[in-house]
Amino acid sequence: MATLRGTYTVTITPFTADGRRVETSVLKDFVDWQIEQGAHGLIPVASTGEFLSLTDDERREVARTVIEQSSGRVPVLVGAGAENTWDVVRYSREAEDLGADGVLIIPPFYSTPTNDEVYRHYSTIGEAISIPVMLYNNPATSNIDMQPALVAHLSEIDNVSFIKESTLDPTRVRDIIRLSGDRMAVFGGIMGYESFLNGAIGWTAVGCNLMPSAFSDMYRHCVESVDLDAAKNLYKRIVPVIELVGQHRYVSATKKALDLMGLPVGPPRPPRLPVSGEDQAWTERVVRDLELTFR
């Protein structure tokens, strides 16, 4: 199995102030800052990167920019999700050609496929590429909940070696490992601390966009040094960010916070709206109280 592990940032996509174009110069600065601050890996063109709001050309531009700017310093997994299996194959092959270290793939999110259809979907993708596939279980957005037994079945597919488990039930991590053995490595999605305690080797975190050093330290405390007292103290510090960028705010609050931190990344694309009212006040308070800054 590939040695992907640690805290991976599911990166935002910076846009110009009118939201019309990808701001590649800002994206390059953001990538450098993430790596300098200790992020173990980057995942562009995923949900936080507004993949469904990007054109095919923009998806390619964002993926290429992150891969080239990372320049091998950290692994890059590219989001390749789509409703049509053939589109996912096309995006995945493109990511491999660009030099990605793997792909993150959410299941088809409208057709509510059966378990057999999910298996056929991922097996077709696995046969088409040679880089690892990270499953993405997020039933809140995909309408499909890949239970541990199904994940174990999917782990029998060549290249399907990782999963981002984004439910609020960390026992899923335990059960996936129990049923899949060493065929499947688990990254927590939302519940990083709890997922590490149940055997996860990584965390794909939205909040890492704002606190890459602190989120990466959570992995170090939980997995490398196994200093759970330090981990609990750090958890108390980063919980406000985890809560801020949860639910519908994961794009808009992240972008507003980065703007307040000194890195203008543009607005979210419609139909998303920038944070306002109580959400904006909450974002401002978290950035101020935690003294979050860019650079």
C-alpha positions as CSV (number, residue, x, y, z in Angstrom):
1,M,0.0,0.0,0.0
2,A,1.2,3.5,-0.7
3,T,2.4,5.6,2.2
4,L,-0.2,8.3,2.2
5,R,-0.8,9.4,5.7
6,G,-1.2,12.5,7.9
7,T,-3.4,15.5,7.5
8,Y,-4.5,16.4,4.0
9,T,-6.0,19.8,3.2
10,V,-9.1,19.6,0.9
11,T,-8.2,22.9,-0.7
12,I,-10.3,25.9,-1.6
13,T,-10.3,27.2,-5.2
14,P,-9.4,30.9,-5.3
15,F,-11.4,33.0,-7.7
16,T,-11.1,36.6,-8.9
17,A,-13.2,39.1,-7.1
18,D,-16.1,38.7,-9.5
19,G,-15.9,34.9,-9.2
20,R,-15.5,34.4,-13.0
21,R,-11.9,33.1,-13.2
22,V,-9.5,30.9,-11.2
23,E,-6.9,33.0,-9.5
24,T,-3.8,30.8,-10.1
25,S,-1.3,33.2,-8.5
26,V,-3.2,33.1,-5.3
27,L,-3.5,29.3,-5.5
28,K,0.3,29.0,-5.8
29,D,0.8,31.1,-2.7
30,F,-1.7,29.1,-0.8
31,V,-0.1,25.8,-1.8
32,D,3.3,27.1,-0.6
33,W,1.9,28.3,2.7
34,Q,0.1,25.0,3.3
35,I,3.3,23.0,2.8
36,E,5.4,25.5,4.8
37,Q,2.9,25.1,7.7
38,G,3.1,21.3,7.7
39,A,0.2,20.0,5.7
40,H,1.1,16.4,4.8
41,G,-0.8,16.4,1.5
42,L,-3.3,18.4,-0.6
43,I,-6.6,17.5,-2.3
44,P,-7.7,20.0,-4.9
45,V,-10.9,19.8,-7.0
46,A,-13.0,18.3,-4.2
47,S,-16.1,19.5,-2.4
48,T,-14.3,22.4,-0.6
49,G,-12.7,23.3,-4.0
50,E,-16.2,23.7,-5.5
51,F,-15.6,21.0,-8.1
52,L,-19.2,21.0,-9.3
53,S,-18.9,24.7,-10.1
54,L,-15.8,24.3,-12.2
55,T,-15.6,23.8,-16.0
56,D,-13.5,20.9,-17.2
57,D,-10.8,23.3,-18.3
58,E,-10.8,24.9,-14.8
59,R,-10.6,21.5,-13.1
60,R,-7.5,20.7,-15.1
61,E,-6.0,24.2,-14.4
62,V,-6.5,23.8,-10.7
63,A,-5.2,20.3,-10.6
64,R,-2.1,21.1,-12.7
65,T,-1.4,24.3,-10.7
66,V,-1.4,22.4,-7.3
67,I,0.6,19.5,-8.6
68,E,3.2,21.7,-10.2
69,Q,3.5,24.1,-7.3
70,S,3.8,21.2,-4.8
71,S,6.6,19.9,-6.9
72,G,6.8,16.6,-5.1
73,R,7.1,18.2,-1.6
74,V,3.8,16.5,-0.5
75,P,1.4,14.1,-2.2
76,V,-1.5,15.5,-4.2
77,L,-4.8,13.7,-4.6
78,V,-7.1,15.2,-7.2
79,G,-10.9,15.1,-6.8
80,A,-12.3,13.2,-9.8
81,G,-16.0,12.8,-8.8
82,A,-18.8,12.9,-11.3
83,E,-22.2,11.3,-11.8
84,N,-21.2,9.5,-15.0
85,T,-18.6,6.7,-14.6
86,W,-17.0,7.5,-17.9
87,D,-16.5,11.1,-16.8
88,V,-14.8,9.9,-13.6
89,V,-12.5,7.7,-15.7
90,R,-11.7,10.6,-17.9
91,Y,-11.0,12.9,-14.9
92,S,-8.9,10.2,-13.2
93,R,-6.8,9.5,-16.2
94,E,-6.2,13.2,-16.6
95,A,-5.1,13.5,-12.9
96,E,-2.7,10.6,-13.4
97,D,-1.3,12.2,-16.6
98,L,-0.8,15.4,-14.7
99,G,1.3,13.6,-12.0
100,A,-1.3,13.2,-9.2
101,D,-0.4,10.7,-6.5
102,G,-4.0,9.5,-6.3
103,V,-7.7,10.5,-6.8
104,L,-10.5,11.2,-4.4
105,I,-13.8,9.9,-5.7
106,I,-17.3,10.4,-4.2
107,P,-19.9,7.9,-5.5
108,P,-22.5,9.1,-8.0
109,F,-24.6,11.6,-6.1
110,Y,-27.9,11.7,-7.8
111,S,-28.7,8.3,-9.2
112,T,-28.5,6.6,-5.8
113,P,-26.8,3.5,-7.1
114,T,-27.2,0.1,-5.6
115,N,-24.2,-1.7,-4.0
116,D,-23.6,-3.6,-7.2
117,E,-23.7,-0.4,-9.2
118,V,-21.3,1.2,-6.7
119,Y,-18.9,-1.7,-7.0
120,R,-19.1,-1.6,-10.9
121,H,-18.4,2.1,-10.8
122,Y,-15.3,1.9,-8.7
123,S,-14.0,-1.3,-10.4
124,T,-14.2,0.4,-13.8
125,I,-12.2,3.3,-12.4
126,G,-9.7,1.1,-10.7
127,E,-9.0,-0.8,-13.9
128,A,-8.5,2.4,-15.9
129,I,-5.7,4.0,-13.8
130,S,-2.6,2.9,-11.8
131,I,-2.6,5.4,-9.0
132,P,-4.5,4.9,-5.7
133,V,-8.2,5.6,-5.4
134,M,-9.5,7.1,-2.2
135,L,-13.2,6.5,-1.7
136,Y,-15.2,9.3,-0.3
137,N,-18.1,8.4,2.0
138,N,-20.2,11.5,2.7
139,P,-23.8,10.4,2.7
140,A,-25.0,14.0,3.6
141,T,-24.0,15.2,0.1
142,S,-23.9,12.0,-2.1
143,N,-27.1,10.4,-0.9
144,I,-25.2,7.1,-0.7
145,D,-23.9,5.7,2.6
146,M,-21.1,3.2,1.9
147,Q,-21.4,1.0,5.0
148,P,-18.2,-0.8,6.3
149,A,-19.3,-4.2,4.7
150,L,-19.5,-2.5,1.2
151,V,-16.2,-0.7,1.8
152,A,-14.6,-4.1,2.6
153,H,-15.9,-5.4,-0.7
154,L,-14.6,-2.4,-2.6
155,S,-11.2,-2.9,-1.0
156,E,-10.8,-6.0,-3.1
157,I,-10.5,-3.8,-6.2
158,D,-7.0,-3.1,-7.2
159,N,-6.0,0.5,-6.5
160,V,-9.0,1.1,-4.1
161,S,-6.8,1.5,-1.1
162,F,-8.1,4.4,1.0
163,I,-11.3,5.9,2.2
164,K,-12.3,9.3,3.5
165,E,-14.9,8.4,6.0
166,S,-17.1,11.6,6.6
167,T,-19.9,10.5,8.8
168,L,-20.1,11.6,12.4
169,D,-19.6,8.0,13.6
170,P,-16.0,7.2,14.3
171,T,-16.8,3.5,15.0
172,R,-17.0,3.3,11.2
173,V,-13.3,3.6,11.2
174,R,-12.9,0.7,13.5
175,D,-15.3,-1.5,11.5
176,I,-13.8,-0.7,8.1
177,I,-10.4,-1.7,9.5
178,R,-11.8,-4.8,11.1
179,L,-13.5,-6.0,7.9
180,S,-11.0,-4.8,5.3
181,G,-7.7,-5.6,7.1
182,D,-4.6,-4.1,5.5
183,R,-6.4,-3.6,2.1
184,M,-8.0,-0.3,3.2
185,A,-6.5,2.6,5.1
186,V,-8.9,5.1,6.6
187,F,-8.7,8.9,6.7
188,G,-11.2,10.7,8.9
189,G,-13.3,13.3,7.3
190,I,-15.0,15.4,10.0
191,M,-14.0,13.6,13.1
192,G,-10.2,13.7,13.0
193,Y,-9.3,13.2,16.6
194,E,-11.9,10.5,17.2
195,S,-10.9,8.8,13.9
196,F,-7.3,8.6,14.9
197,L,-8.2,7.0,18.2
198,N,-10.1,4.3,16.2
199,G,-7.2,3.5,13.9
200,A,-7.2,6.1,11.1
201,I,-3.9,7.0,9.6
202,G,-5.0,10.3,8.2
203,W,-7.4,13.2,8.2
204,T,-8.8,15.1,5.2
205,A,-9.8,18.3,6.9
206,V,-11.6,21.5,5.7
207,G,-10.3,23.4,8.7
208,C,-6.7,22.7,7.6
209,N,-7.3,25.4,5.0
210,L,-7.1,27.8,8.0
211,M,-4.9,26.1,10.5
212,P,-2.5,23.7,8.6
213,S,0.1,23.6,11.4
214,A,-2.3,22.8,14.2
215,F,-4.3,20.3,12.2
216,S,-1.1,18.5,11.2
217,D,0.0,18.5,14.8
218,M,-3.1,16.5,15.7
219,Y,-1.9,13.7,13.5
220,R,1.6,13.9,15.2
221,H,0.2,13.8,18.7
222,C,-2.4,11.0,18.0
223,V,-0.3,8.8,15.7
224,E,3.4,9.5,15.9
225,S,4.1,10.4,19.5
226,V,0.8,9.1,20.9
227,D,0.6,12.0,23.3
228,L,-3.1,12.0,24.0
229,D,-2.9,14.8,26.6
230,A,-1.4,17.1,24.0
231,A,-3.9,15.9,21.4
232,K,-6.8,16.8,23.7
233,N,-5.5,20.2,24.5
234,L,-4.9,20.9,20.8
235,Y,-8.4,19.6,20.0
236,K,-9.9,22.2,22.4
237,R,-8.1,24.9,20.4
238,I,-9.2,23.8,16.9
239,V,-12.8,22.8,17.6
240,P,-14.1,26.3,16.9
241,V,-12.7,26.1,13.4
242,I,-14.1,22.6,12.9
243,E,-17.5,23.8,13.9
244,L,-17.2,27.0,11.9
245,V,-16.5,25.3,8.6
246,G,-19.1,22.5,9.1
247,Q,-22.4,22.0,7.3
248,H,-23.4,24.6,4.7
249,R,-20.5,27.0,5.6
250,Y,-17.6,24.8,4.6
251,V,-16.9,26.8,1.5
252,S,-18.2,30.3,2.3
253,A,-16.8,30.5,5.9
254,T,-13.4,29.1,4.8
255,K,-13.1,31.7,2.1
256,K,-14.2,34.6,4.3
257,A,-11.8,33.5,7.1
258,L,-8.9,33.4,4.6
259,D,-9.8,36.9,3.4
260,L,-9.8,38.1,7.0
261,M,-6.4,36.3,7.5
262,G,-4.9,38.3,4.7
263,L,-5.3,36.0,1.7
264,P,-8.2,37.2,-0.6
265,V,-9.5,34.1,-2.3
266,G,-12.6,35.5,-3.9
267,P,-16.2,34.6,-3.3
268,P,-17.9,31.2,-3.6
269,R,-19.6,30.6,-6.9
270,P,-23.4,30.6,-7.2
271,P,-25.7,29.3,-6.0
272,R,-23.5,29.6,-2.8
273,L,-23.5,33.1,-1.2
274,P,-20.8,34.7,0.9
275,V,-21.4,34.4,4.6
276,S,-23.4,37.2,6.1
277,G,-25.2,38.1,9.3
278,E,-24.6,35.7,12.2
279,D,-22.3,33.5,10.1
280,Q,-20.1,36.4,9.1
281,A,-19.9,37.6,12.7
282,W,-19.0,34.0,13.8
283,T,-16.3,33.9,11.2
284,E,-14.8,37.2,12.3
285,R,-14.9,36.1,16.0
286,V,-13.1,32.8,15.4
287,V,-10.4,34.5,13.3
288,R,-9.9,37.2,15.9
289,D,-10.0,34.9,19.0
290,L,-7.6,32.3,17.5
291,E,-5.4,35.1,16.0
292,L,-5.4,33.3,12.6
293,T,-3.1,34.8,10.0
294,F,-1.8,34.0,6.6
295,R,2.0,33.8,6.6
